[in-house]
């Protein structure tokens, strides 16, 4: 009986720890900033089947920025920063966002100078718009 209680306790603690989301910001180039950026271009990921690019555009517009998305050939010359992203999904009777990385880069360069990551591998009720909005906020904060 005592072992059964101990096992149940350990299982409960593992479930709590495993369900936590993790976010991380990384600034690759010191001295680079998103402080003066007002116009963003979200580079559409060709593997994205969930409209993450449009969600990022909505989150940026909700914060008062100008934003568009599409392939690199449609990037307007007025874009001051390019947002790139990578997403991963799990399926359990429905798709669930389990990983999202956002990066901001200069339109003339390839590598982002600031990135943020979100991961939550045991999530069954991911509110994708809420996660994208939070990650856009963290990207802007890390880039300041």
N, C-alpha and C positions, 0 to 999 in steps of 0.2 A: 504494500500500500504506500509506504513511504517513497519508494522508487517511482511509483506512478505519479505522485504529487510533484516530486522533483522534476520528472520528465515533462509534465504539463507546464510547470513554471518555466523551464528552459525553452520549451516550444513557444510559449506566449512571448517571452523576451525576444526570441529570434524573430518572431513575426513583427513585433514592433520595430526592431532595428532594421529589418529587411525592407520595410515599407517606406522608409524615410527617403526623401528626395535629396539629391546632392547637387549643388551648383558651385561653379568655380570660375573665376575670372583670371585672365592672363594678359598682361600688357607686354608685348614682344619688343616694342620700340619705345623707349623713354623719350619724352619730349614731343611725341606725336599726340594729337588731341582731336576730339570731336566737338570741342567747345564752340567753334565758329561755324560748324557745318549746319546748314539749313535744308539742303537738298540731297536726298539719298536715292540710290538706285539699288534695288534688290535683284541680284543675279539669280534667275530661275534655275533651280537644280533639275536637270532632265529626269532624274530618278524619283522626283517628288510626285506622288499620286494623291496628296492630301491638301494641296493648296497652301503650303506653309508660306510661300512667297507673298501671296495675297494677304495672309494673316499678319505678316510682318509689316506690309505696307499700311494696313489698317491701324496697327499699333503705333506706327510712326506718325501717321496723319492725326491720330487721336491726341498725340503730344504736340501738335502744331507744326510738324515738319512737312515738307513737300517730299513725296515718295512715289516712285513708279517701280514696276517689276517687268522682267522679260529677259530674253537672251541678250548677250553682250552686244550684239549688233544693233539693238534698239536703245542702247544707253544714250540719254541726252547729253549734249556737251556741257550742260549746266550742272550735271551731277558733281557733287563735291566729295562724296564717299560712296563706296560700293559695299553693300552688305552681302556676304556669302553665308551659306548655311549647309548643314548636314543633319539629316534626321534619320532616326531608326524607330521602327514600330514592332510591336509584338501582337500576336493574335491569340485571343482567348474568347471566342464567341463574339468577337468584334475587335477592331484595331485599337491599339493603345500606344500613345507616344511614350517611348522609354528613353530616348536620347535626343538631344538637340544641341548643336553647336552653332553659334552665330559669330561671325567675324566681320570686322570693318577694315577696309583697305582703301588706299588712295586709288582713284580711277586709272592712274597710269602705272600701277604696280600690280603684282600678282599675289603676294603674301599679305595677310591681314596684320595690322599692327596692334590690334586688341581683339581678344576672343573671350567668349563666355560659354560655359557648358552646363547642361542640365542632364541628369540621369536619374532614373527611377525604374528599376527593373521589375518590381512587383507592384504594378499599378493597374487597377482595373477600372478606375473612374477618372481618367485623365481629362481635364478640361483644357483642350488644346489651345483655345484662344487665351485662356488665363495664363498658361505656361508661356506662350509666345509673348504676350504682353509683359510679363514679369522679366523674361530674358532680354527683351528689347530695352526695358528700363535699366537692367543691370549692365548691358552693353554700353548704353549712353553714360551711365555713372562711371564705369571703368575707363571710358575714353575721355573723361573730363580731366 
